[in-house]
């Protein structure tokens, strides 16, 4: 039986989010404004069949496919929200799941660091794949389980506030997100993330990976 870990629909990819995916993904690259679907399952190898179902039944295109032993992640996108939603419906039908069979997001870390020191920004910037964090700015750190929910957190944060997307890792045991900006903007983004994750219905999540 394939476990549906995360199933999350993005109605409109924001400029930084879409650019981040386009600069890090190995598949068909998205552009801002397109809709996207992220599906995370276990075991990971089954994501190959999930990709097959989505692409043969709709005209969506995949940007991300991660196949790990434990978990698998797929992203598909399209200009039409209806097309992406249909891909999701086909995937759920194939898996024998409903959307509410996904795990609820579990927020493990939500931390704000104000006035980041220049030397700490050097460490962060050496490992980031997005925007640069500058000395004196505020840093937001998110850790969420399952990992794929870091995507909707990043996208909704960018909708809510003019933050900088520093880094995003939406696969593995836990998802991680780093944002930068003024303290006021970061607090706006944190509020949006907290509400977004709380509003995602699903099965109780013990957060054990």
N, CA, C and O of each residue as an XYZ file, in Angstrom:
836
protein
N       0.846     -1.197      0.000
C       0.000      0.000      0.000
C       0.879      1.244      0.000
O       1.777      1.378      0.832
N       0.620      2.140     -0.925
C       1.378      3.383     -1.009
C       0.786      4.393     -0.030
O      -0.425      4.610     -0.011
N       1.641      5.004      0.779
C       1.205      6.025      1.722
C       1.233      7.386      1.036
O       2.233      7.762      0.424
N       0.131      8.118      1.143
C       0.080      9.488      0.657
C       0.540     10.397      1.783
O      -0.192     10.617      2.748
N       1.748     10.922      1.663
C       2.322     11.746      2.722
C       1.913     13.211      2.584
O       1.489     13.833      3.558
N       2.038     13.753      1.396
C       1.669     15.148      1.163
C       1.030     15.275     -0.207
O       1.412     14.590     -1.156
N       0.046     16.166     -0.294
C      -0.667     16.436     -1.538
C      -1.070     17.896     -1.461
O      -1.998     18.246     -0.732
N      -0.380     18.752     -2.208
C      -0.610     20.185     -2.045
C      -0.644     20.895     -3.396
O       0.238     20.722     -4.237
N      -1.682     21.692     -3.574
C      -1.936     22.419     -4.819
C      -1.560     23.882     -4.651
O      -1.973     24.526     -3.687
N      -0.782     24.405     -5.581
C      -0.421     25.819     -5.606
C      -1.188     26.479     -6.751
O      -0.970     26.147     -7.916
N      -2.074     27.401     -6.428
C      -2.932     27.978     -7.461
C      -2.190     28.893     -8.415
O      -2.564     29.017     -9.581
N      -1.126     29.545     -7.918
C      -0.356     30.458     -8.767
C       1.048     30.600     -8.199
O       1.233     31.185     -7.132
N       2.032     30.069     -8.903
C       3.402     30.152     -8.415
C       3.894     31.595     -8.465
O       3.790     32.267     -9.491
N       4.424     32.051     -7.351
C       4.919     33.411     -7.232
C       6.281     33.560     -7.918
O       6.969     32.562     -8.136
N       6.677     34.785     -8.261
C       7.889     34.972     -9.070
C       9.150     34.338     -8.491
O       9.865     33.635     -9.205
N       9.437     34.574     -7.202
C      10.652     33.993     -6.626
C      10.552     32.484     -6.532
O      11.511     31.764     -6.810
N       9.368     32.013     -6.132
C       9.190     30.569     -5.997
C       9.392     29.869     -7.340
O      10.135     28.892     -7.430
N       8.732     30.370     -8.376
C       8.864     29.759     -9.698
C      10.307     29.823    -10.193
O      10.807     28.869    -10.790
N      10.970     30.944     -9.943
C      12.365     31.086    -10.377
C      13.275     30.138     -9.614
O      14.219     29.588    -10.182
N      12.997     29.942     -8.320
C      13.796     29.007     -7.538
C      13.664     27.590     -8.095
O      14.659     26.889     -8.280
N      12.420     27.177     -8.360
C      12.203     25.843     -8.927
C      12.902     25.719    -10.273
O      13.542     24.705    -10.554
N      12.781     26.745    -11.103
C      13.383     26.700    -12.430
C      14.907     26.635    -12.380
O      15.533     26.094    -13.291
N      15.509     27.185    -11.321
C      16.970     27.190    -11.229
C      17.526     25.936    -10.558
O      18.731     25.690    -10.612
N      16.667     25.147     -9.930
C      17.151     23.967     -9.199
C      16.611     22.656     -9.749
O      17.201     21.604     -9.503
N      15.511     22.687    -10.484
C      14.883     21.459    -10.977
C      15.595     20.961    -12.230
O      16.318     21.705    -12.892
N      15.372     19.689    -12.538
C      16.000     19.071    -13.710
C      14.997     18.721    -14.798
O      15.367     18.174    -15.837
N      13.724     19.036    -14.561
C      12.704     18.673    -15.525
C      12.280     19.846    -16.384
O      13.106     20.673    -16.770
N      10.984     19.917    -16.684
C      10.419     20.986    -17.496
C      10.140     22.179    -16.586
O       9.353     22.074    -15.645
N      10.768     23.286    -16.857
C      10.815     24.374    -15.890
C       9.551     25.233    -15.930
O       9.034     25.533    -17.005
N       9.061     25.623    -14.762
C       7.852     26.442    -14.687
C       8.163     27.921    -14.777
O       9.318     28.336    -14.683
N       7.106     28.718    -14.962
C       7.202     30.166    -14.900
C       6.127     30.667    -13.939
O       5.168     29.958    -13.632
N       6.302     31.887    -13.475
C       5.371     32.447    -12.499
C       3.950     32.487    -13.062
O       3.730     32.654    -14.262
N       3.006     32.327    -12.151
C       1.606     32.353    -12.524
C       1.021     31.006    -12.848
O      -0.199     30.845    -12.825
N       1.856     30.026    -13.152
C       1.351     28.686    -13.424
C       0.911     28.011    -12.128
O       1.409     28.327    -11.047
N      -0.026     27.081    -12.255
C      -0.454     26.272    -11.122
C       0.461     25.060    -11.004
O       1.054     24.618    -11.988
N       0.568     24.525     -9.788
C       1.452     23.380     -9.565
C       0.841     22.445     -8.536
O       0.019     22.844     -7.712
N       1.261     21.204     -8.606
C       0.854     20.186     -7.638
C       2.098     19.466     -7.161
O       2.931     19.041     -7.962
N       2.221     19.330     -5.827
C       3.308     18.555     -5.236
C       2.707     17.341     -4.530
O       1.806     17.469     -3.701
N       3.220     16.170     -4.873
C       2.758     14.917     -4.281
C       3.956     14.197     -3.688
O       4.967     13.997     -4.362
N       3.841     13.810     -2.427
C       4.892     13.043     -1.755
C       4.298     11.731     -1.267
O       3.237     11.716     -0.643
N       4.982     10.634     -1.551
C       4.476      9.316     -1.186
C       5.589      8.458     -0.585
O       6.765      8.818     -0.634
N       5.201      7.340     -0.027
C       6.144      6.324      0.439
C       5.569      4.958      0.063
O       4.367      4.749      0.225
N       6.383      4.018     -0.435
C       7.822      4.131     -0.672
C       8.148      4.986     -1.892
O       7.301      5.220     -2.754
N       9.395      5.443     -1.942
C       9.786      6.386     -2.966
C       9.703      5.869     -4.386
O       9.377      6.629     -5.298
N       9.990      4.598     -4.595
C      10.058      4.049     -5.945
C       8.730      4.153     -6.677
O       8.701      4.188     -7.907
N       7.626      4.203     -5.931
C       6.301      4.255     -6.544
C       6.029      5.582     -7.236
O       5.050      5.693     -7.973
N       6.864      6.589     -7.021
C       6.638      7.884     -7.653
C       6.786      7.791     -9.171
O       6.252      8.631     -9.895
N       7.507      6.777     -9.659
C       7.628      6.590    -11.101
C       6.281      6.296    -11.746
O       5.977      6.828    -12.814
N       5.474      5.456    -11.113
C       4.149      5.154    -11.634
C       3.222      6.360    -11.499
O       2.377      6.599    -12.362
N       3.383      7.111    -10.423
C       2.573      8.315    -10.231
C       2.851      9.310    -11.356
O       1.922      9.903    -11.905
N       4.104      9.490    -11.693
C       4.472     10.373    -12.801
C       3.863      9.890    -14.106
O       3.342     10.687    -14.886
N       3.929      8.595    -14.342
C       3.378      7.995    -15.553
C       1.885      8.297    -15.678
O       1.411      8.678    -16.748
N       1.158      8.126    -14.594
C      -0.289      8.363    -14.606
C      -0.591      9.830    -14.908
O      -1.451     10.121    -15.739
N       0.102     10.754    -14.246
C      -0.164     12.180    -14.426
C       0.102     12.633    -15.861
O      -0.681     13.395    -16.428
N       1.207     12.164    -16.450
C       1.592     12.642    -17.777
C       0.769     12.017    -18.891
O       0.531     12.655    -19.917
N       0.328     10.772    -18.704
C      -0.462     10.113    -19.742
C      -1.926     10.558    -19.732
O      -2.611     10.432    -20.747
N      -2.410     11.071    -18.613
C      -3.827     11.418    -18.508
C      -4.094     12.910    -18.667
O      -5.244     13.308    -18.848
N      -3.053     13.745    -18.602
C      -3.224     15.195    -18.723
C      -2.040     15.777    -19.496
O      -1.129     15.054    -19.899
N      -2.070     17.095    -19.695
C      -0.980     17.768    -20.412
C      -0.039     18.509    -19.461
O       0.704     19.389    -19.895
N      -0.062     18.165    -18.174
C       0.870     18.794    -17.228
C       2.302     18.398    -17.567
O       2.542     17.419    -18.273
N       3.249     19.181    -17.050
C       4.659     18.880    -17.250
C       5.360     18.811    -15.892
O       5.047     19.591    -14.994
N       6.305     17.879    -15.740
C       6.991     17.716    -14.454
C       8.274     18.532    -14.375
O       9.090     18.514    -15.297
N       8.444     19.247    -13.269
C       9.710     19.934    -13.025
C      10.594     19.140    -12.083
O      11.818     19.151    -12.216
N       9.975     18.444    -11.123
C      10.738     17.759    -10.072
C      10.240     16.329     -9.918
O       9.040     16.085     -9.790
N      11.170     15.396     -9.933
C      10.884     14.031     -9.519
C      12.068     13.562     -8.678
O      13.190     13.460     -9.175
N      11.814     13.282     -7.422
C      12.843     12.806     -6.502
C      12.469     11.391     -6.079
O      11.374     11.153     -5.569
N      13.386     10.461     -6.296
C      13.135      9.070     -5.938
C      14.160      8.644     -4.897
O      15.296      8.304     -5.226
N      13.738      8.667     -3.631
C      14.565      8.154     -2.548
C      14.024      6.801     -2.128
O      12.928      6.412     -2.532
N      14.792      6.082     -1.316
C      14.314      4.764     -0.881
C      13.041      4.885     -0.057
O      12.102      4.109     -0.237
N      13.009      5.854      0.843
C      11.854      5.983      1.730
C      10.720      6.795      1.096
O       9.559      6.389      1.146
N      11.062      7.938      0.500
C      10.037      8.864      0.029
C      10.258      9.237     -1.435
O      11.385      9.252     -1.930
N       9.151      9.536     -2.110
C       9.209     10.024     -3.479
C       8.432     11.317     -3.603
O       7.395     11.488     -2.961
N       8.929     12.234     -4.429
C       8.290     13.540     -4.619
C       8.117     13.811     -6.106
O       9.020     13.567     -6.906
N       6.929     14.324     -6.466
C       6.662     14.738     -7.838
C       6.046     16.121     -7.846
O       5.139     16.410     -7.065
N       6.544     16.988     -8.740
C       5.905     18.267     -9.033
C       5.470     18.266    -10.481
O       6.234     17.892    -11.371
N       4.210     18.696    -10.718
C       3.735     18.928    -12.080
C       3.100     20.308    -12.125
O       2.594     20.800    -11.116
N       3.127     20.939    -13.312
C       2.592     22.290    -13.441
C       1.979     22.496    -14.815
O       2.225     21.733    -15.749
N       1.172     23.550    -14.915
C       0.504     23.894    -16.175
C      -0.100     25.286    -16.033
O      -0.344     25.762    -14.924
N      -0.335     25.930    -17.174
C      -0.993     27.230    -17.138
C      -2.423     27.133    -16.617
O      -2.935     28.073    -16.009
N      -3.061     25.994    -16.858
C      -4.451     25.792    -16.465
C      -4.537     25.127    -15.098
O      -4.004     24.036    -14.898
N      -5.211     25.789    -14.154
C      -5.435     25.169    -12.855
C      -6.250     23.893    -12.995
O      -6.007     22.916    -12.288
N      -7.206     23.900    -13.895
C      -8.059     22.729    -14.089
C      -7.243     21.515    -14.524
O      -7.516     20.390    -14.105
N      -6.247     21.751    -15.361
C      -5.411     20.647    -15.835
C      -4.592     20.064    -14.684
O      -4.437     18.846    -14.587
N      -4.077     20.911    -13.830
C      -3.294     20.443    -12.676
C      -4.194     19.707    -11.696
O      -3.809     18.669    -11.158
N      -5.379     20.234    -11.462
C      -6.321     19.562    -10.558
C      -6.730     18.197    -11.105
O      -6.902     17.247    -10.341
N      -6.885     18.099    -12.419
C      -7.225     16.807    -13.022
C      -6.079     15.816    -12.855
O      -6.314     14.634    -12.604
N      -4.856     16.281    -12.990
C      -3.713     15.401    -12.742
C      -3.751     14.882    -11.310
O      -3.483     13.707    -11.062
N      -4.086     15.761    -10.372
C      -4.208     15.334     -8.990
C      -5.298     14.302     -8.802
O      -5.121     13.331     -8.066
N      -6.426     14.506     -9.466
C      -7.528     13.543     -9.365
C      -7.120     12.183     -9.905
O      -7.436     11.153     -9.309
N      -6.418     12.179    -11.032
C      -5.962     10.919    -11.623
C      -4.963     10.208    -10.704
O      -4.996      8.985    -10.569
N      -4.089     10.976    -10.084
C      -3.098     10.401     -9.169
C      -3.785      9.771     -7.959
O      -3.459      8.651     -7.565
N      -4.731     10.491     -7.379
C      -5.439      9.964     -6.212
C      -6.226      8.700     -6.574
O      -6.258      7.740     -5.804
N      -6.847      8.709     -7.731
C      -7.594      7.527     -8.173
C      -6.661      6.333     -8.322
O      -6.991      5.225     -7.899
N      -5.511      6.555     -8.915
C      -4.537      5.472     -9.085
C      -4.056      4.925     -7.739
O      -3.911      3.714     -7.569
N      -3.813      5.824     -6.791
C      -3.313      5.409     -5.488
C      -4.400      4.815     -4.594
O      -4.100      4.166     -3.592
N      -5.665      5.039     -4.962
C      -6.757      4.571     -4.120
C      -6.912      5.390     -2.859
O      -7.318      4.880     -1.814
N      -6.582      6.680     -2.967
C      -6.664      7.587     -1.824
C      -7.575      8.763     -2.159
O      -7.829      9.061     -3.326
N      -8.058      9.423     -1.111
C      -8.692     10.723     -1.225
C      -7.716     11.777     -0.721
O      -6.745     11.447     -0.040
N      -7.964     13.041     -1.048
C      -7.034     14.093     -0.648
C      -6.843     14.134      0.865
O      -5.740     14.401      1.341
N      -7.907     13.872      1.623
C      -7.804     13.942      3.080
C      -7.031     12.772      3.686
O      -6.836     12.725      4.900
N      -6.588     11.822      2.847
C      -5.742     10.730      3.339
C      -4.290     11.157      3.519
O      -3.490     10.412      4.086
N      -3.948     12.336      3.047
C      -2.591     12.858      3.255
C      -2.357     13.114      4.746
O      -3.299     13.205      5.533
N      -1.086     13.226      5.109
C      -0.755     13.598      6.483
C      -0.948     15.099      6.686
O      -0.688     15.893      5.782
N      -1.400     15.474      7.857
C      -1.431     16.888      8.213
C       0.007     17.400      8.326
O       0.888     16.662      8.766
N       0.252     18.640      7.938
C       1.589     19.197      8.165
C       1.873     19.309      9.657
O       1.000     19.671     10.446
N       3.102     18.993     10.027
C       3.539     19.191     11.400
C       4.691     20.183     11.383
O       5.746     19.915     10.807
N       4.486     21.317     12.012
C       5.485     22.368     12.053
C       6.466     22.050     13.178
O       6.102     22.065     14.354
N       7.701     21.764     12.809
C       8.711     21.361     13.791
C       9.568     22.530     14.262
O       9.963     22.594     15.426
N       9.850     23.448     13.351
C      10.629     24.641     13.696
C      10.044     25.842     12.978
O       9.799     25.791     11.773
N       9.823     26.908     13.703
C       9.411     28.182     13.132
C      10.117     29.259     13.946
O       9.655     29.660     15.014
N      11.242     29.715     13.418
C      12.137     30.560     14.214
C      12.507     31.828     13.461
O      12.758     31.795     12.256
N      12.538     32.939     14.174
C      12.931     34.229     13.614
C      14.194     34.715     14.314
O      14.255     34.764     15.543
N      15.202     35.075     13.519
C      16.450     35.632     14.045
C      16.596     37.039     13.476
O      16.750     37.208     12.267
N      16.548     38.033     14.330
C      16.630     39.422     13.871
C      18.084     39.898     13.839
O      18.933     39.399     14.578
N      18.350     40.874     12.967
C      19.671     41.498     12.905
C      20.802     40.504     12.737
O      21.760     40.508     13.510
N      20.692     39.659     11.736
C      21.689     38.600     11.541
C      23.079     39.205     11.311
O      23.245     40.157     10.549
N      24.051     38.632     11.983
C      25.433     39.110     11.877
C      26.010     38.812     10.489
O      25.648     37.820      9.856
N      26.904     39.676     10.032
C      27.521     39.491      8.708
C      28.189     38.138      8.568
O      28.103     37.518      7.508
N      28.856     37.665      9.617
C      29.556     36.389      9.526
C      28.570     35.215      9.411
O      28.847     34.234      8.721
N      27.436     35.321     10.082
C      26.447     34.255      9.948
C      25.819     34.254      8.560
O      25.501     33.193      8.023
N      25.639     35.438      7.977
C      25.093     35.480      6.622
C      26.038     34.806      5.623
O      25.584     34.232      4.633
N      27.336     34.871      5.875
C      28.291     34.184      4.995
C      28.037     32.692      4.986
O      28.044     32.064      3.928
N      27.812     32.117      6.167
C      27.544     30.683      6.267
C      26.256     30.320      5.538
O      26.199     29.324      4.816
N      25.227     31.133      5.732
C      23.932     30.870      5.109
C      24.026     30.998      3.596
O      23.503     30.155      2.867
N      24.688     32.047      3.121
C      24.755     32.298      1.683
C      25.581     31.264      0.930
O      25.342     31.031     -0.255
N      26.536     30.650      1.589
C      27.342     29.618      0.931
C      26.528     28.360      0.634
O      26.887     27.576     -0.245
N      25.437     28.172      1.363
C      24.636     26.961      1.202
C      23.262     27.225      0.593
O      22.471     26.297      0.427
N      22.973     28.475      0.261
C      21.652     28.822     -0.272
C      21.651     28.677     -1.788
O      22.697     28.715     -2.435
N      20.439     28.509     -2.343
C      20.270     28.456     -3.791
C      19.339     29.552     -4.292
O      18.999     29.593     -5.474
N      18.929     30.437     -3.394
C      18.044     31.524     -3.769
C      18.694     32.876     -3.597
O      19.837     33.072     -4.010
N      17.986     33.810     -2.996
C      18.461     35.173     -2.819
C      19.518     35.250     -1.717
O      19.626     34.356     -0.877
N      20.285     36.324     -1.739
C      21.289     36.550     -0.707
C      20.667     37.160      0.547
O      19.825     38.055      0.466
N      21.099     36.656      1.716
C      20.736     37.269      2.984
C      21.833     38.267      3.344
O      23.016     37.926      3.323
N      21.442     39.503      3.674
C      22.408     40.547      3.985
C      22.496     40.765      5.492
O      21.532     40.543      6.224
N      23.669     41.202      5.938
C      23.872     41.495      7.341
C      22.857     42.512      7.849
O      22.560     43.496      7.171
N      22.331     42.270      9.037
C      21.344     43.161      9.617
C      19.912     42.814      9.297
O      18.993     43.322      9.939
N      19.702     41.944      8.301
C      18.344     41.538      7.953
C      17.836     40.482      8.945
O      18.583     39.982      9.786
N      16.570     40.169      8.819
C      15.941     39.155      9.664
C      15.822     37.855      8.883
O      15.476     37.851      7.702
N      16.115     36.751      9.564
C      16.074     35.419      8.967
C      14.925     34.622      9.565
O      14.731     34.610     10.780
N      14.172     33.961      8.708
C      13.119     33.039      9.157
C      13.502     31.625      8.754
O      13.917     31.385      7.620
N      13.361     30.688      9.691
C      13.703     29.285      9.453
C      12.480     28.425      9.735
O      11.889     28.508     10.812
N      12.103     27.603      8.768
C      10.982     26.674      8.906
C      11.470     25.250      8.702
O      12.274     24.979      7.810
N      10.978     24.346      9.533
C      11.172     22.911      9.333
C       9.807     22.265      9.473
O       9.130     22.458     10.484
N       9.387     21.489      8.456
C       8.041     20.938      8.428
C       8.076     19.484      7.986
O       8.973     19.066      7.254
N       7.096     18.725      8.437
C       6.955     17.310      8.095
C       5.515     17.072      7.661
O       4.590     17.495      8.354
N       5.303     16.393      6.512
C       6.244     15.931      5.504
C       6.911     17.083      4.740
O       6.458     18.227      4.782
N       7.977     16.747      4.058
C       8.841     17.761      3.465
C       8.167     18.611      2.398
O       8.464     19.800      2.284
N       7.262     18.022      1.612
C       6.684     18.732      0.470
C       5.885     19.963      0.872
O       5.678     20.857      0.051
N       5.437     20.024      2.113
C       4.656     21.184      2.539
C       5.491     22.454      2.643
O       4.936     23.543      2.788
N       6.794     22.335      2.572
C       7.631     23.532      2.532
C       7.357     24.352      1.280
O       7.619     25.555      1.260
N       6.828     23.714      0.225
C       6.556     24.425     -1.026
C       5.403     25.403     -0.874
O       5.526     26.566     -1.259
N       4.298     24.955     -0.325
C       3.156     25.850     -0.170
C       3.465     26.916      0.877
O       2.964     28.038      0.790
N       4.285     26.571      1.863
C       4.705     27.568      2.845
C       5.483     28.691      2.164
O       5.232     29.866      2.434
N       6.420     28.345      1.289
C       7.214     29.349      0.585
C       6.352     30.198     -0.336
O       6.489     31.421     -0.372
N       5.466     29.549     -1.078
C       4.653     30.281     -2.047
C       3.669     31.234     -1.371
O       3.484     32.364     -1.823
N       3.038     30.775     -0.286
C       2.081     31.624      0.411
C       2.787     32.752      1.163
O       2.236     33.845      1.296
N       3.990     32.498      1.651
C       4.760     33.569      2.298
C       5.062     34.683      1.308
O       4.984     35.862      1.651
N       5.407     34.311      0.081
C       5.715     35.320     -0.929
C       4.470     36.083     -1.364
O       4.555     37.258     -1.721
N       3.318     35.425     -1.336
C       2.070     36.128     -1.624
C       1.779     37.189     -0.571
O       1.300     38.282     -0.876
N       2.081     36.837      0.682
C       1.667     37.679      1.805
C       2.599     38.835      2.083
O       2.175     39.844      2.646
N       3.879     38.711      1.695
C       4.857     39.707      2.130
C       6.034     39.765      1.162
O       6.384     38.745      0.568
N       6.661     40.946      0.986
C       7.803     41.082      0.074
C       9.110     40.581      0.689
O      10.058     41.344      0.870
N       9.142     39.299      1.003
C      10.328     38.673      1.593
C      11.276     38.196      0.484
O      10.953     38.290     -0.700
N      12.424     37.693      0.875
C      13.367     37.079     -0.051
C      13.403     35.574      0.227
O      13.539     35.145      1.372
N      13.281     34.788     -0.833
C      13.382     33.335     -0.712
C      14.863     32.955     -0.751
O      15.503     33.019     -1.800
N      15.389     32.563      0.396
C      16.819     32.247      0.508
C      17.102     30.803      0.111
O      17.988     30.531     -0.700
N      16.336     29.880      0.695
C      16.578     28.464      0.403
C      15.316     27.660      0.660
O      14.510     28.000      1.526
N      15.157     26.586     -0.108
C      14.000     25.700      0.010
C      14.439     24.275     -0.280
O      15.083     24.012     -1.296
N      14.091     23.354      0.615
C      14.343     21.922      0.386
C      13.045     21.168      0.671
O      12.693     20.966      1.834
N      12.322     20.744     -0.386
C      11.007     20.145     -0.200
C      10.988     18.616     -0.269
O       9.946     18.033     -0.566
N      12.092     17.972     -0.008
C      12.145     16.509     -0.065
C      13.038     15.994      1.048
O      13.809     16.745      1.646
N      12.921     14.690      1.316
C      13.679     14.083      2.405
C      12.794     13.867      3.615
O      11.569     13.930      3.515
N      13.405     13.615      4.747
C      12.640     13.347      5.961
C      11.852     14.563      6.425
O      10.740     14.426      6.935
N      12.428     15.768      6.249
C      11.783     17.007      6.659
C      12.017     18.073      5.599
O      13.048     18.075      4.925
N      11.057     18.979      5.454
C      11.207     20.093      4.541
C      11.770     21.300      5.261
O      11.453     21.534      6.428
N      12.603     22.069      4.577
C      13.225     23.239      5.197
C      13.075     24.450      4.291
O      13.125     24.349      3.065
N      12.889     25.606      4.937
C      12.693     26.862      4.219
C      13.407     27.968      4.973
O      13.341     28.035      6.200
N      14.092     28.837      4.236
C      14.718     30.021      4.806
C      14.258     31.248      4.025
O      14.309     31.278      2.795
N      13.808     32.259      4.767
C      13.378     33.518      4.174
C      14.166     34.657      4.805
O      14.630     34.545      5.940
N      14.315     35.746      4.073
C      15.005     36.914      4.596
C      14.230     38.179      4.306
O      13.392     38.213      3.405
N      14.514     39.235      5.084
C      13.861     40.512      4.866
C      13.841     41.344      6.123
O      14.590     41.079      7.063
N      12.991     42.349      6.144
C      12.836     43.141      7.359
C      12.070     42.323      8.391
O      11.385     41.358      8.053
N      12.197     42.724      9.655
C      11.484     41.979     10.700
C       9.976     42.021     10.468
O       9.296     41.008     10.631
N       9.454     43.174     10.092
C       8.011     43.296      9.868
C       7.541     42.382      8.747
O       6.507     41.726      8.872
N       8.290     42.336      7.656
C       7.907     41.491      6.529
C       8.015     40.009      6.881
O       7.175     39.207      6.472
N       9.030     39.652      7.625
C       9.188     38.259      8.029
C       8.050     37.826      8.958
O       7.559     36.703      8.846
N       7.639     38.682      9.847
C       6.536     38.332     10.756
C       5.222     38.188      9.981
O       4.391     37.349     10.328
N       5.031     38.997      8.938
C       3.873     38.808      8.061
C       3.928     37.445      7.372
O       2.922     36.741      7.280
N       5.109     37.089      6.896
C       5.279     35.813      6.213
C       5.056     34.643      7.166
O       4.426     33.651      6.799
N       5.570     34.760      8.382
C       5.393     33.688      9.369
C       3.912     33.471      9.677
O       3.463     32.330      9.790
N       3.161     34.548      9.813
C       1.730     34.427     10.090
C       1.015     33.720      8.942
O       0.137     32.889      9.172
N       1.388     34.048      7.710
C       0.767     33.413      6.542
C       1.102     31.928      6.492
O       0.241     31.106      6.177
N       2.348     31.581      6.800
C       2.766     30.180      6.791
C       2.026     29.386      7.853
O       1.530     28.292      7.583
N       1.950     29.931      9.051
C       1.280     29.239     10.143
C      -0.179     28.966      9.802
O      -0.677     27.866     10.042
N      -0.865     29.958      9.243
C      -2.270     29.781      8.871
C      -2.416     28.770      7.738
O      -3.298     27.912      7.773
N      -1.552     28.875      6.738
C      -1.631     27.976      5.588
C      -1.479     26.520      6.012
O      -2.264     25.668      5.596
N      -0.488     26.234      6.826
C      -0.249     24.853      7.254
C      -1.365     24.355      8.169
O      -1.741     23.184      8.110
N      -1.889     25.233      9.006
C      -2.962     24.847      9.917
C      -4.249     24.523      9.167
O      -5.063     23.731      9.641
N      -4.434     25.130      8.004
C      -5.666     24.935      7.236
C      -5.646     23.673      6.375
O      -6.663     23.339      5.768
N      -4.527     22.968      6.306
C      -4.433     21.759      5.490
C      -4.935     20.559      6.297
O      -4.315     20.150      7.279
N      -6.062     20.009      5.866
C      -6.671     18.879      6.570
C      -6.023     17.571      6.130
O      -5.593     17.429      4.985
N      -5.961     16.631      7.047
C      -5.399     15.327      6.734
C      -5.398     14.429      7.943
O      -6.018     14.728      8.964
N      -4.698     13.328      7.815
C      -4.606     12.376      8.920
C      -3.658     12.894      9.986
O      -2.725     13.635      9.675
N      -3.883     12.514     11.253
C      -2.972     12.922     12.334
C      -1.545     12.543     12.012
O      -1.282     11.470     11.470
N      -0.624     13.430     12.350
C       0.773     13.284     11.973
C       1.648     13.256     13.226
O       1.706     14.224     13.985
N       2.329     12.121     13.424
C       3.235     11.996     14.562
C       4.605     12.567     14.270
O       5.414     12.742     15.181
N       4.874     12.859     13.001
C       6.117     13.542     12.624
C       7.377     12.763     12.872
O       8.378     13.332     13.308
N       7.355     11.457     12.602
C       8.533     10.622     12.855
C       9.351     10.326     11.605
O      10.290      9.531     11.643
N       8.994     10.964     10.504
C       9.741     10.763      9.280
C       9.265      9.586      8.478
O       9.814      9.301      7.414
